[in-house]
Amino acid sequence: IYKKKSKGIKDSQMNRKYLKKYCTGCGLCGAYADVAYEMDEKGFLTPVLDSKEKIEFCEKVCPAAKESMKLQDDRIWGKYEAVYLGYAKDSKVRFHASSGGVLTALSAFLLKEKMVDGILQVGKTKEKVYGTELYCSKTKEEVFERSGSRYCISSPLKNIKKMLEPGKKYAFIGKPCDVTALKNYMQENKQLREQIIVTLSFFCAGLPSNLANEKLIDALIKKKSNQCKELNYRGNGWPGAASATDMDGNTGQIDYETSWGKILGRDVKYCCRFCTDGIGERADISCGDAWYLQENKTPNFAEREGRNVVFARTNLGEQILHCASKEVVLTDFKNIKELEYMQPYQKRRKATLFWKVMALRLFARKIPPYDRKKLYRWQTYASKNEKLKDFLGTIKRILKRAI
């Protein structure tokens, strides 16, 4: 199934197709290689790689080409200096945020202590209720306003070059794949490395399509998005309900399990199904939902006060968390094995990837240059039933031309 060294794809035409198929849509090549984008029927952006130089740029920095090769640890939860359970001390932040509000509190702390001049983060656009835009937040109030989940298409790095002011320093908050692309290019670009001094990430289960968002709005208010005035995915409690308000002020809401599990999570970008890092392993700090468990060891999505699992991935991340003790409450996560039950999807997606890749290979499908040793090590975390189910499920989707 695997060769010791990936030969890659020799001719540019084949490489172009491969990079487009596994593109994460981060937008970095648009900012620094003048790459244009096409939009497919689901709203996902794919790069127009019409020159050798653009292809070579993506080969160097794109998560599709570099992601698993850059991960430095073969443990299922990746490399980290420390791991905690935590939440923001400010109850308003904790309630408003998607979960415990730790990333919001840390961002406000970085600004307050003048460690950075701005927080680069994604927020809502005014043009479309499920649109996103990269902002530079310079106050605690701006960080708060732009906090919360955005379960929709985002390309935060597409405009990042325009956001960076000479002599200023920044923290970046993004999806794991956004951080991966950014970190890859920071190795090539000294100026970028000197300006973006902190990277923060959150656990990600995939990038839902525009069509999935239209279905969500229809489920909430029985109308199209152009008749929707406001759309919120989570927050105002933990996990909080998805809610939408139409132009007449009528509001509908559904619970998190339904909005994500039955609508949004069913239609995500192709690369998300074969992702090696949904937990922010390349960031300085990454956070996810630390769900409480039911007696049968499954997550309990009943409303509670929010709580994060917080990974200090680097020494810098650990130092920031130590200094931010006035802003966040942190306790050592002593039994990290419980995270397999709190975050079963993240564990399973990574642990069964070896078998999904085998199914793709069986049908001669191109795959990213995964590190075969890591994939084989991760698959020891999956049960036999999980391996078989995901192997056969991938074959079924291939035969149905769903992937």
C-alpha positions in Angstrom: 0.0 0.0 0.0 2.8 2.4 0.9 6.2 3.1 -0.4 9.1 4.3 1.8 9.3 7.6 0.0 6.4 9.1 -1.8 7.4 9.7 -5.5 4.8 12.4 -5.6 3.1 13.3 -8.9 5.7 13.9 -11.6 3.9 16.0 -14.2 2.3 19.4 -13.4 -1.1 18.4 -14.8 -1.4 15.5 -12.3 -0.1 17.7 -9.5 -2.5 20.4 -10.3 -5.5 18.0 -10.0 -4.2 16.5 -6.8 -3.6 19.8 -5.1 -7.1 21.1 -6.1 -8.8 17.9 -4.8 -7.2 18.1 -1.4 -7.1 21.9 -1.1 -8.2 23.1 2.3 -9.2 26.5 1.0 -7.1 28.4 3.5 -6.3 31.1 1.0 -2.5 31.4 1.6 -1.6 30.9 -2.0 -4.0 33.7 -3.0 -2.2 36.1 -0.7 1.4 35.2 -1.5 1.4 33.5 -4.9 -1.4 35.5 -6.7 -3.5 32.4 -7.1 -7.1 33.0 -8.2 -9.9 30.7 -7.0 -12.9 29.0 -8.5 -16.1 28.2 -6.6 -17.8 24.8 -7.0 -21.5 24.1 -6.7 -21.2 23.7 -2.9 -19.4 27.0 -2.5 -15.9 25.6 -1.8 -13.0 27.5 -3.3 -10.3 25.7 -5.3 -7.1 27.2 -6.6 -6.5 28.0 -10.3 -3.0 26.6 -10.6 -2.1 27.9 -14.1 1.7 28.0 -13.8 4.6 25.9 -12.5 5.5 28.5 -9.9 2.0 28.4 -8.4 2.1 24.7 -8.2 5.5 24.7 -6.6 4.3 27.2 -4.0 1.5 25.0 -3.0 3.7 21.9 -2.9 5.9 23.8 -0.3 3.2 25.1 2.0 -0.2 23.5 1.4 -1.5 21.2 4.1 -2.5 18.8 1.4 1.2 18.3 0.6 2.8 18.8 3.9 0.3 18.2 6.8 1.1 14.8 8.2 4.8 15.0 7.3 5.1 18.0 9.7 3.4 16.4 12.7 6.1 15.7 15.2 4.4 13.1 17.4 2.7 9.8 16.6 0.5 9.9 19.7 -3.2 10.3 19.0 -3.4 13.7 20.6 -0.1 14.9 19.2 2.8 16.8 20.7 2.2 18.9 23.8 4.0 20.4 26.7 1.0 20.3 29.0 -2.8 19.7 28.9 -5.5 21.3 31.0 -9.2 21.6 31.6 -10.2 25.2 31.7 -12.5 28.1 31.1 -12.5 31.9 31.0 -12.8 33.6 34.4 -15.1 36.3 32.9 -18.5 34.6 33.1 -19.8 36.8 30.2 -17.0 35.5 27.9 -17.6 32.0 29.1 -21.3 32.1 28.3 -21.0 33.8 25.0 -18.2 31.6 23.6 -18.6 28.3 21.9 -17.4 26.4 24.9 -15.2 27.6 27.8 -14.1 30.8 26.2 -10.3 30.2 26.8 -9.2 31.4 23.3 -11.2 34.6 23.7 -9.8 35.2 27.2 -6.2 34.5 26.0 -6.6 36.9 23.0 -7.8 39.7 25.3 -4.9 38.9 27.6 -2.3 39.2 24.8 -3.7 42.6 23.8 -3.9 43.8 27.4 -0.3 42.9 28.1 0.8 44.4 24.8 2.4 41.1 23.7 0.7 41.7 20.3 -0.8 44.6 18.5 -3.7 42.7 17.0 -5.6 39.4 17.0 -6.1 38.0 13.4 -9.4 36.1 13.6 -12.4 35.2 11.5 -15.8 36.8 12.1 -19.1 37.3 10.3 -19.5 39.3 7.1 -22.4 41.7 6.5 -23.0 40.4 3.0 -24.1 36.8 3.9 -25.3 35.3 7.1 -23.0 32.4 6.8 -20.1 34.3 5.2 -16.8 34.9 6.9 -14.1 37.5 6.9 -10.6 37.9 8.5 -10.5 40.8 11.0 -7.7 42.3 13.0 -9.1 42.8 16.5 -7.3 45.4 18.6 -9.5 45.6 21.7 -11.1 43.1 24.1 -14.5 44.3 22.8 -13.7 43.5 19.2 -12.3 40.0 20.2 -15.5 39.3 22.1 -17.7 40.5 19.3 -16.0 38.2 16.8 -15.8 35.1 19.0 -17.9 32.0 18.6 -18.2 29.2 16.1 -18.5 29.7 12.4 -19.5 26.4 10.8 -19.1 27.6 7.3 -16.6 28.2 4.6 -13.6 30.4 5.6 -10.4 31.3 3.8 -8.7 33.5 6.5 -5.3 33.6 4.9 -6.5 35.0 1.6 -6.3 38.6 2.9 -3.7 38.2 5.7 -1.0 40.0 3.8 -3.1 43.1 3.7 -3.8 43.0 7.4 -0.1 43.1 8.5 1.2 46.5 9.3 5.0 47.0 9.3 6.6 46.8 12.7 3.4 45.3 14.3 3.1 41.9 16.0 0.1 39.6 15.9 -1.6 36.5 17.1 -3.5 34.3 14.7 -6.6 32.2 15.5 -7.6 29.7 12.9 -8.5 26.2 11.9 -5.7 23.6 12.3 -5.2 23.5 8.5 -4.9 27.3 8.5 -2.2 27.2 11.1 -0.4 24.4 9.3 -0.3 26.4 6.0 0.8 29.5 7.9 3.5 27.7 9.8 4.8 26.1 6.7 5.1 29.4 4.9 6.6 31.1 8.0 9.6 28.9 7.5 10.1 30.4 4.1 9.1 34.0 5.0 11.2 35.8 7.7 9.0 38.9 7.8 5.9 36.8 8.5 7.7 34.8 11.1 8.7 38.0 12.9 5.2 39.4 12.8 3.0 36.5 13.7 4.4 35.5 17.0 1.6 33.4 18.5 -0.8 30.9 16.8 -4.0 29.6 18.4 -6.3 27.0 17.1 -9.5 25.1 17.9 -10.6 21.5 17.3 -12.3 21.2 13.9 -14.4 18.4 12.6 -14.7 19.7 9.0 -15.7 22.6 6.9 -19.5 22.5 6.0 -20.6 23.6 2.6 -22.9 26.5 1.6 -25.5 23.9 0.7 -25.3 22.5 4.3 -25.8 26.0 5.6 -28.8 26.6 3.4 -30.3 23.3 4.8 -29.7 24.5 8.3 -31.4 27.8 7.7 -34.4 26.0 6.1 -34.6 23.7 9.2 -34.6 26.7 11.5 -36.9 29.2 9.8 -38.2 27.4 6.6 -36.7 30.1 4.4 -33.7 30.9 2.1 -30.6 32.6 3.4 -31.5 35.8 1.6 -34.5 36.0 3.9 -32.4 35.3 7.0 -31.3 38.3 9.1 -29.1 36.5 11.7 -27.6 33.0 12.0 -25.8 31.7 15.1 -24.3 28.3 15.3 -23.5 27.9 19.0 -22.7 29.9 22.1 -24.9 31.7 24.7 -24.6 28.5 26.7 -22.7 25.3 26.2 -23.1 23.9 23.7 -25.9 26.4 22.9 -28.5 26.0 20.2 -28.2 26.9 16.5 -30.6 29.8 15.8 -31.8 31.9 13.0 -34.0 35.0 12.7 -35.8 36.1 9.5 -36.5 39.6 8.3 -39.8 39.7 10.1 -38.1 38.9 13.5 -39.3 35.3 13.7 -36.7 33.0 15.3 -36.2 29.3 15.2 -33.6 27.1 16.9 -32.5 23.5 17.1 -30.1 21.7 19.4 -26.4 21.2 18.7 -26.7 17.4 18.1 -29.2 18.0 15.3 -27.6 21.1 13.7 -24.1 19.6 13.5 -24.7 15.9 13.6 -27.6 15.7 11.1 -27.1 18.7 8.9 -23.7 20.5 8.8 -21.4 17.7 9.6 -22.9 15.6 6.8 -21.6 17.8 4.0 -18.0 18.9 4.6 -15.0 19.6 2.2 -13.4 16.5 0.7 -10.1 16.9 2.4 -11.7 17.1 5.8 -12.7 13.4 5.6 -9.0 12.5 5.3 -7.5 15.0 7.6 -4.6 14.1 10.0 -5.0 17.1 12.2 -8.3 18.3 13.5 -6.8 19.2 16.9 -4.4 22.1 16.2 -1.1 20.2 16.6 1.0 22.9 14.9 -0.4 25.8 17.0 1.1 27.2 20.2 -2.2 26.6 22.0 -5.2 24.6 20.8 -8.6 24.2 22.5 -11.6 21.9 22.1 -14.8 21.0 23.9 -14.2 19.0 27.1 -17.6 17.4 27.1 -18.8 15.8 30.3 -19.5 12.1 30.0 -22.6 10.0 30.5 -22.5 6.7 32.3 -21.9 4.9 29.0 -18.8 7.1 28.3 -20.5 9.1 25.5 -20.5 12.9 25.5 -23.3 14.6 27.3 -24.6 17.6 25.2 -26.9 18.9 27.9 -26.6 22.6 28.6 -23.9 23.4 31.2 -21.3 26.1 31.9 -18.6 25.8 29.1 -15.4 23.9 29.5 -12.3 23.5 27.3 -9.6 21.0 26.9 -6.5 23.2 26.5 -3.2 22.0 24.9 0.0 23.9 25.3 1.7 22.6 22.2 4.9 24.6 22.6 7.0 26.2 25.3 5.6 29.6 24.3 2.1 28.3 24.6 2.8 27.0 28.1 4.4 30.3 29.1 1.3 32.2 27.9 -1.1 30.0 29.8 1.0 30.3 33.0 1.0 34.1 32.7 -2.7 34.3 31.9 -3.8 32.8 35.2 -5.8 35.9 36.1 -7.9 35.4 32.9 -8.4 31.7 32.7 -9.0 28.9 35.2 -6.9 25.9 34.4 -6.5 22.5 36.1 -4.2 19.6 35.1 -6.0 17.1 32.9 -4.5 14.1 34.6 -6.4 11.3 32.8 -6.0 12.3 29.1 -7.4 8.9 28.1 -10.8 10.3 28.9 -10.4 12.7 25.9 -11.0 9.6 23.7 -14.6 9.6 25.0 -15.0 13.4 25.2 -13.9 13.8 21.6 -14.7 10.4 19.9 -14.9 11.8 16.4 -11.4 13.3 16.6 -10.0 10.1 17.9 -11.7 7.9 15.4 -11.1 10.0 12.3 -7.4 9.9 12.9 -7.2 6.3 14.1 -9.1 4.9 11.1 -7.4 7.0 8.5 -5.0 4.2 7.7 -8.0 2.0 6.6 -9.7 4.8 4.7 -6.5 5.3 2.8 -6.3 1.6 2.0 -9.7 1.8 0.5 -8.7 4.8 -1.6 -5.6 2.9 -2.8 -7.7 -0.1 -3.6 -9.5 2.1 -6.2 -6.3 3.8 -7.4 -7.3 7.1 -5.9 -4.6 9.7 -5.3 -3.8 10.4 -1.6 -1.7 13.0 0.2 1.9 12.1 1.1 1.0 10.7 4.5 3.7 9.5 6.9 2.9 5.8 6.7 4.5 5.1 10.1 2.3 7.6 11.9 -0.8 6.3 10.2 0.0 2.8 11.2 0.7 3.9 14.8 -2.5 5.8 15.0 -4.6 2.9 13.8 -3.8 1.0 17.0 -6.2 3.4 18.8 -9.2 2.1 16.8 -11.2 -1.0 17.5 -11.5 -3.7 14.9 -15.2 -2.7 14.4 -14.2 0.9 13.8 -11.5 0.0 11.3 -13.8 -2.4 9.4 -16.7 0.0 9.4 -14.7 3.0 8.1 -12.9 0.8 5.5 -16.1 -0.5 4.1 -17.8 2.9 4.5 -15.2 4.5 2.4 -15.6 1.8 -0.3 -19.3 2.4 -0.3 -19.0 6.1 -0.8 -16.5 5.6 -3.6 -18.9 3.2 -5.4 -21.7 5.7 -4.9 -19.3 8.5 -6.2 -19.9 10.4 -3.0 -16.1 10.8 -2.6 
